[in-house]
Amino acid sequence: MEKRPFGKTNLQVSVLGFGGAPVGYLKTDYDRAASILNLLLDSGVNLIDTAASYPGSEELIGTAVGHRRKDYVLVSKCGREVPGVTGTDWSAPLIAQTIDRSLRNCKTDRLDVMLLHSCDLATLKNGEAIGALVKARDAGKIRFAGYSGDNEAAAYAATIPDVAVIETSINIADQANIETVLPAARRNNVGVIAKRPVANAAWKDLAQQPGMYQNYARTYTERFQKMNLKLQDLGLKNADWPEVALRFTLSQPGVSTAIIGTTNPDNARSNIRYAQAGPLPPDPVQKIRTAFQNADPNHTWTGQT
């Protein structure tokens, strides 16, 4: 599994990471989730992403692979009230409590990265939320601070000296952050986690999408249809849309890793194989970029937070 530099953290992360939302929201059977996590770690995947607000996700990860803590970079997210934590959203007391909760849930004494979970630009500029992460970093509870979000807020976050990592939406149907967030991240040596890299399977019928994905999937499906992309036009032999989508995301300069959440071991194996195939050649990448630009000439398709 290819490893890439993770910005100013000086860590090396696998190009494929695990997204912990589905195993929480879909209440995945423990044994099934644990087998997927161990399969990924055994295959060289070394980044696991979760969040305080994903029901049961941190606890499941901590129980399933906490004993392998040295094998992975652990990323979580915080900022809003969650069970067992009180206070105003984005306040320093709430963030401090949430970090302590995440440490307990994940069965670790330190998180590698804690991200603010999609607060708005005004909250970032206020400074209290970032300041709370910095305080936790200086206390040794987290190694690096960062931000998860999109568009103007994410681009601004990448300019904050204490921000080491950005998590943002990048996929075939969500390309705005390629133009705005990635350049800012590259200029400031910020590591980038690409979320939703397979565009919630925008090529599928919406009826096939789990309920937790409906809102994102609907937008991505509508965009994908307007882009009018055909696999045969990309000149890639034996590739299917999941492979094309992931490899497109990994082709974008500045992307450190792309996280995919899955509750299906077969899909996990496929994702490993796709990631090992490497970035797409320049020609299909440009065709996908052109299709997006032609379908959105007025640049109204912003990143989905």
C-alpha positions as CSV (number, residue, x, y, z in Angstrom):
1,M,0.0,0.0,0.0
2,E,1.4,3.4,-1.0
3,K,2.2,5.8,1.8
4,R,2.2,9.6,1.3
5,P,3.5,12.5,3.5
6,F,0.8,13.8,5.8
7,G,1.7,17.5,5.6
8,K,3.5,19.1,8.5
9,T,2.8,16.2,10.8
10,N,5.8,14.3,9.3
11,L,3.7,11.2,9.4
12,Q,3.3,8.8,6.5
13,V,-0.2,7.6,5.8
14,S,-1.6,5.0,3.4
15,V,-3.5,6.4,0.4
16,L,-6.5,4.4,1.5
17,G,-8.0,5.1,5.0
18,F,-11.0,3.8,6.9
19,G,-14.0,6.0,7.5
20,G,-15.8,5.1,10.7
21,A,-19.2,6.7,10.2
22,P,-21.1,3.7,8.6
23,V,-20.0,1.2,11.3
24,G,-21.5,3.5,13.8
25,Y,-24.7,4.8,12.1
26,L,-25.5,1.5,10.6
27,K,-25.0,-0.3,14.0
28,T,-22.7,-2.9,12.3
29,D,-22.2,-6.2,14.1
30,Y,-19.0,-6.0,16.2
31,D,-17.4,-9.2,14.7
32,R,-18.0,-8.0,11.2
33,A,-16.6,-4.5,11.8
34,A,-13.6,-5.9,13.7
35,S,-12.8,-8.3,10.8
36,I,-12.9,-5.4,8.3
37,L,-10.7,-3.2,10.5
38,N,-8.1,-6.0,11.0
39,L,-8.2,-6.9,7.3
40,L,-7.4,-3.3,6.4
41,L,-4.6,-3.0,8.9
42,D,-3.1,-6.3,7.7
43,S,-3.2,-4.9,4.2
44,G,-1.2,-1.8,5.0
45,V,-4.0,0.7,5.6
46,N,-2.8,2.8,8.5
47,L,-5.3,5.7,9.0
48,I,-8.6,5.3,10.8
49,D,-11.0,8.2,10.9
50,T,-14.0,8.5,13.3
51,A,-15.9,11.2,15.2
52,A,-17.4,11.8,18.6
53,S,-20.8,12.2,16.9
54,Y,-20.7,8.9,15.1
55,P,-22.8,6.7,17.4
56,G,-20.7,3.9,18.8
57,S,-17.9,4.3,16.3
58,E,-15.1,5.4,18.6
59,E,-16.0,2.6,21.1
60,L,-16.1,-0.1,18.4
61,I,-12.7,1.0,17.0
62,G,-11.1,1.1,20.4
63,T,-12.4,-2.3,21.3
64,A,-11.7,-3.9,18.0
65,V,-8.2,-2.6,17.3
66,G,-7.1,-0.7,20.4
67,H,-4.5,-3.4,21.0
68,R,-3.0,-2.5,17.6
69,R,-2.8,1.2,18.4
70,K,0.8,1.5,17.1
71,D,-0.4,0.2,13.6
72,Y,-2.6,3.2,12.7
73,V,-2.9,7.0,12.7
74,L,-6.1,7.8,14.7
75,V,-8.2,10.7,13.6
76,S,-11.4,11.9,15.4
77,K,-13.6,15.0,15.2
78,C,-15.4,17.1,17.8
79,G,-17.2,20.4,18.4
80,R,-20.9,19.7,19.0
81,E,-22.6,18.3,22.1
82,V,-22.6,14.5,22.3
83,P,-23.8,12.2,25.0
84,G,-21.9,12.6,28.2
85,V,-20.6,16.0,27.3
86,T,-22.2,19.4,28.2
87,G,-21.5,22.9,27.1
88,T,-22.0,25.3,24.2
89,D,-21.1,24.0,20.7
90,W,-17.5,24.9,19.7
91,S,-16.7,26.2,23.2
92,A,-13.4,25.3,24.9
93,P,-15.0,23.4,27.8
94,L,-17.1,21.2,25.5
95,I,-14.1,20.5,23.2
96,A,-11.9,19.6,26.2
97,Q,-14.6,17.2,27.6
98,T,-15.1,15.6,24.2
99,I,-11.4,15.0,23.7
100,D,-11.3,13.2,27.1
101,R,-14.3,11.2,26.1
102,S,-12.7,10.2,22.8
103,L,-9.6,9.0,24.6
104,R,-11.7,6.8,26.8
105,N,-13.8,5.5,23.9
106,C,-10.8,4.8,21.6
107,K,-8.8,3.2,24.5
108,T,-5.8,5.3,23.9
109,D,-3.8,7.9,25.8
110,R,-3.4,10.2,22.8
111,L,-5.2,10.9,19.5
112,D,-3.0,11.5,16.5
113,V,-5.3,14.2,15.1
114,M,-8.4,15.9,16.4
115,L,-10.5,17.9,13.8
116,L,-13.1,20.5,14.4
117,H,-16.2,18.9,12.9
118,S,-17.4,21.3,10.2
119,C,-17.8,24.6,12.1
120,D,-18.5,27.7,10.1
121,L,-16.0,30.4,9.1
122,A,-17.0,32.8,11.8
123,T,-16.3,30.1,14.5
124,L,-12.9,29.4,13.0
125,K,-12.0,33.1,13.0
126,N,-13.2,33.5,16.6
127,G,-10.3,31.3,17.7
128,E,-11.8,29.6,20.8
129,A,-12.3,26.2,19.2
130,I,-8.9,26.0,17.6
131,G,-7.4,27.3,20.8
132,A,-9.0,24.4,22.7
133,L,-7.4,21.9,20.3
134,V,-4.0,23.7,20.8
135,K,-4.3,23.4,24.5
136,A,-5.1,19.7,24.2
137,R,-2.1,19.3,21.9
138,D,0.2,21.1,24.3
139,A,-1.1,18.8,27.1
140,G,-0.2,15.8,25.1
141,K,-3.8,14.6,24.6
142,I,-3.6,15.0,20.8
143,R,-0.6,15.3,18.5
144,F,-2.1,17.6,15.8
145,A,-5.1,19.9,15.4
146,G,-7.1,20.2,12.3
147,Y,-10.4,21.0,10.6
148,S,-13.0,19.0,8.7
149,G,-15.2,20.9,6.3
150,D,-15.4,22.4,2.8
151,N,-15.3,25.5,0.7
152,E,-14.2,28.9,2.1
153,A,-14.0,27.7,5.7
154,A,-11.7,24.8,4.8
155,A,-9.5,27.0,2.6
156,Y,-9.2,29.5,5.5
157,A,-8.5,26.7,8.0
158,A,-5.5,25.6,5.9
159,T,-3.9,29.0,6.5
160,I,-4.1,28.8,10.3
161,P,-0.6,27.9,11.6
162,D,-1.8,25.5,14.2
163,V,-3.9,23.5,11.7
164,A,-1.9,20.5,10.5
165,V,-4.7,18.5,8.8
166,I,-7.7,19.2,6.7
167,E,-10.5,16.8,5.9
168,T,-12.6,17.8,2.9
169,S,-14.9,16.5,0.2
170,I,-13.1,15.5,-3.1
171,N,-14.6,13.2,-5.7
172,I,-15.8,13.0,-9.3
173,A,-19.0,14.8,-8.4
174,D,-17.5,17.2,-5.8
175,Q,-14.6,19.0,-7.3
176,A,-14.8,22.6,-6.0
177,N,-12.3,21.9,-3.2
178,I,-9.7,20.9,-5.8
179,E,-9.6,24.5,-6.9
180,T,-9.9,26.2,-3.5
181,V,-8.9,24.0,-0.5
182,L,-6.1,21.9,-2.1
183,P,-3.9,24.8,-3.2
184,A,-4.2,26.4,0.2
185,A,-3.2,23.1,1.9
186,R,-0.2,22.6,-0.4
187,R,1.0,26.2,0.2
188,N,0.9,25.6,4.0
189,N,2.1,22.0,4.1
190,V,-1.2,20.8,5.5
191,G,-2.1,17.1,5.2
192,V,-5.4,16.4,3.4
193,I,-7.9,13.6,4.1
194,A,-10.3,13.3,1.2
195,K,-13.8,12.3,2.4
196,R,-16.5,10.8,0.2
197,P,-13.9,9.8,-2.4
198,V,-16.4,7.4,-4.2
199,A,-19.1,10.1,-4.4
200,N,-21.6,7.9,-2.5
201,A,-21.8,5.7,-5.6
202,A,-23.4,8.4,-7.6
203,W,-23.8,6.0,-10.6
204,K,-26.3,3.9,-8.6
205,D,-30.0,4.3,-8.4
206,L,-30.9,6.3,-5.3
207,A,-33.1,3.5,-4.1
208,Q,-29.9,1.5,-3.5
209,Q,-28.5,4.0,-1.1
210,P,-28.7,3.5,2.7
211,G,-30.8,6.2,4.5
212,M,-27.8,7.9,6.1
213,Y,-26.4,8.7,2.7
214,Q,-29.6,9.9,1.0
215,N,-29.0,13.7,1.1
216,Y,-25.4,13.5,-0.2
217,A,-26.2,10.7,-2.7
218,R,-29.1,12.7,-4.2
219,T,-26.9,15.7,-4.9
220,Y,-24.1,13.6,-6.2
221,T,-26.4,11.5,-8.4
222,E,-28.0,14.6,-10.0
223,R,-24.5,16.0,-10.7
224,F,-23.2,12.8,-12.1
225,Q,-26.1,12.5,-14.5
226,K,-25.6,16.0,-15.7
227,M,-21.9,15.3,-16.3
228,N,-22.9,12.6,-18.7
229,L,-19.7,10.5,-18.2
230,K,-19.4,7.1,-19.8
231,L,-16.9,4.5,-18.6
232,Q,-16.0,3.6,-22.2
233,D,-15.0,7.2,-23.0
234,L,-12.3,7.2,-20.3
235,G,-10.1,4.7,-22.1
236,L,-9.6,2.5,-19.0
237,K,-9.8,-1.2,-19.6
238,N,-11.7,-3.4,-17.1
239,A,-12.3,-0.5,-14.7
240,D,-15.6,0.0,-12.9
241,W,-16.9,3.2,-11.4
242,P,-15.8,2.6,-7.8
243,E,-12.2,2.1,-9.0
244,V,-12.3,5.1,-11.3
245,A,-13.8,7.3,-8.5
246,L,-11.2,6.4,-5.9
247,R,-8.3,6.6,-8.2
248,F,-9.5,10.0,-9.5
249,T,-9.5,11.3,-6.0
250,L,-6.1,10.0,-5.3
251,S,-4.9,11.7,-8.5
252,Q,-5.4,15.1,-7.1
253,P,-2.2,16.9,-6.1
254,G,-2.1,17.4,-2.3
255,V,-4.4,14.6,-1.3
256,S,-2.6,12.5,1.4
257,T,-5.3,9.8,1.9
258,A,-8.9,9.0,0.9
259,I,-11.2,7.5,3.5
260,I,-13.9,5.0,2.7
261,G,-16.4,3.7,5.2
262,T,-17.6,0.2,4.5
263,T,-19.5,-2.5,6.4
264,N,-18.8,-5.1,3.7
265,P,-15.5,-7.1,3.7
266,D,-15.7,-7.7,0.0
267,N,-15.9,-4.0,-0.7
268,A,-13.0,-3.5,1.7
269,R,-10.9,-5.9,-0.4
270,S,-11.9,-4.2,-3.6
271,N,-11.0,-0.8,-2.2
272,I,-7.6,-2.1,-1.3
273,R,-7.1,-3.4,-4.8
274,Y,-8.2,-0.1,-6.4
275,A,-5.9,1.9,-4.1
276,Q,-3.0,-0.4,-5.0
277,A,-3.6,0.4,-8.7
278,G,-2.4,4.0,-8.1
279,P,-3.7,7.3,-9.5
280,L,-5.4,7.5,-12.9
281,P,-3.5,8.5,-16.0
282,P,-3.7,12.2,-16.9
283,D,-6.1,11.8,-19.8
284,P,-9.1,10.3,-17.9
285,V,-8.5,12.7,-15.0
286,Q,-8.8,15.6,-17.4
287,K,-11.9,14.2,-19.0
288,I,-13.6,13.9,-15.6
289,R,-12.5,17.4,-14.7
290,T,-13.8,18.8,-18.0
291,A,-17.2,17.0,-17.6
292,F,-17.6,18.6,-14.2
293,Q,-16.7,22.1,-15.4
294,N,-19.0,21.8,-18.5
295,A,-21.9,20.6,-16.3
296,D,-21.4,23.5,-13.9
297,P,-20.4,26.5,-16.0
298,N,-21.5,29.0,-13.3
299,H,-19.5,27.3,-10.5
300,T,-22.6,26.7,-8.3
301,W,-21.6,23.2,-7.3
302,T,-19.9,23.8,-4.0
303,G,-18.3,21.2,-1.7
304,Q,-20.8,19.2,0.3
305,T,-20.1,19.7,4.0
